[in-house]
């Protein structure tokens, strides 16, 4: 009686479980996994600006369209058109800076004709201060763009990371999940910096710029240059440590993940002498489909991060270029009052651009490293 019962159970497993597991095609398994992970909701996480940017470049903002974004020709075309668009929007800033520099130079040339040099110096400082105030609107527009981009990045990654982590677990990469936690911590740190520190630090640098311009103190410029070099060095070291840590963690996790998947397939294959082989093959197909889905989610996340941060990066680069040109022009014409101001603000935009580039590289590389395996 016992042998008959075991034989009947084996027949049931043989004719029911394998047929149910192998009857599904790869597309059906992928569709089922997408429904369970709710990947169809991921495009809704992208802000409207990023979606408009992608559609303007002829790229579909979904799990499949991200592959077109990283084609060299499409990427270079997008960057060139966006950079010149941003640069064209800020031509008023360049014109205002040039006018203020020429007025200061003219006032300095006319100062030889006046006997009251103190009054000329006061007028020069008032004109320089008025010029700084006029330029503030453009500078703070750039700061606001960066702050908005960081907030959008935090919201996007907050919705992407749970789905990406679930796809990693579904593909059998349980040991690599800790990398997602590290990545989430980085996004939270970026959000905290943009909301709590970005505006005060920017105001401090603008105050230093005005102080150095009105006082003519070159030591403030030297202090700003020292801060810029120190911050860029520290950010570079943090980037190397972060990416290196993710890489090392992924290397050790790969062997553990592969061993775990082999153990699962071995247990499924050896549990039943006859039906175990088809079940093991079905598990291999499920893991492979989850790998495809994980790669798509990771690629979409990389494209989303790029689309969100590319506008703040290019706008900051444009301001860095403009302030550099105005600083060089002011020094060449002898307008020392504004040259100090432009020099300090140039250092601020240089620091800001370095931070944005490092954050973008760190998140994109981390997503691609976690997709390996």
C-alpha positions, 0 to 999 in steps of 0.5 A, a space after each residue: 500500500 505504501 509503495 502504491 501511494 509513493 508511486 501515485 505521488 511521483 506520477 502526480 508530480 511528474 505529470 502536473 508540476 513539470 507540465 505547469 512549469 515548462 508550459 509557460 514561454 519566456 514571454 509569459 514568465 517575463 510578463 508574470 514577473 513584471 506584473 508581480 514587481 509592478 515594473 510598468 509603474 516605473 516610467 511614472 517615477 520620472 519627472 515631467 522635465 526628464 520625460 520631455 527631454 527624452 521625448 524631445 530626443 526621440 527616445 521612449 521613456 520606458 523599460 525598453 527605450 533607455 537603450 536608445 539613449 546610450 547610443 553615441 550619436 544620440 547621446 552626443 546630439 542630446 548633450 550638444 543641443 541641451 548645452 547650447 540651449 542652456 547657454 543661450 538662455 543665460 546670454 543675458 547674464 553674460 551681457 549684464 556682466 560685460 556691461 558692468 565690467 565696462 562701466 567699472 573700467 570707464 569709471 576707473 579711467 575717469 577717476 584721474 579727472 576727479 580730485 576726490 578719489 574717495 568719492 570715485 571709490 565709493 561710486 565704484 563700490 556701489 556700481 560693483 554691488 549693484 552689478 552683483 545684485 543684478 547677477 544674483 537672479 541668474 546664479 540662484 536660478 542655477 542653484 534652484 535647478 540643482 536643488 530641484 534635480 537632487 530632490 527629483 533624483 531622491 524621489 525617483 531612486 526611492 521608488 526604483 530601489 525597492 523594485 530593483 531589489 525585488 528583481 535581484 532577489 527574484 534572480 537569486 542574488 540575495 547576497 547582493 541586496 546589501 548594495 541596494 541599501 548602500 545606494 539608497 543611503 547615498 541618495 538620502 545623503 544627496 537629498 539631505 545636502 540639497 535641502 539643508 546645505 546647498 543654499 546656505 553654502 551658496 550664500 556663503 560663497 556669494 558673500 565671500 565673493 562680494 566681500 573680496 570684491 569690495 575689500 580688494 582682499 586677495 586672501 579671500 580668493 586664495 581661501 576660496 581656491 583652497 576650499 575648492 581644491 580640498 572639497 574636490 579632492 575629498 569628493 574624489 576620494 569618497 567616490 573612489 571608496 564608494 565605487 570600490 566598496 560596491 565593487 568589492 561587495 559585489 565580487 564577494 556576493 557573486 560567488 555566494 549568489 551562484 552557490 545559492 542558485 546551484 543549491 536551489 536547483 540541486 535540491 529541486 533536481 534531487 528531491 524527486 528522482 524522476 520529476 526533479 530534472 524538469 523542475 530544475 530546468 524550470 527554475 533555471 528559466 525563471 532565474 534567467 527571466 528575472 536576470 533579464 528583468 533586473 538588467 532592464 530595471 537597472 538600465 532604466 534607472 541609469 537612464 533616469 538618473 542621467 535624464 534627471 541630472 543632465 540639465 543641472 549639470 549642463 546649467 552649472 557647466 554653463 555658469 562655470 564657463 560664463 563666470 570664468 569668461 567674465 573673470 578673465 575679461 575683468 582681470 584683463 581690463 583691470 576691473 579688480 572689484 568684479 574679478 574677485 567676485 567672479 573668481 569666488 563664484 567660479 570656484 563655487 560652480 566648480 565645486 557644485 559641478 564636481 559634486 553633481 558629476 560624482 553623484 551621477 557617476 557613483 549612482 550609475 556605476 553602482 546600478 550597473 555593477 549590481 546588474 552583473 551576475 
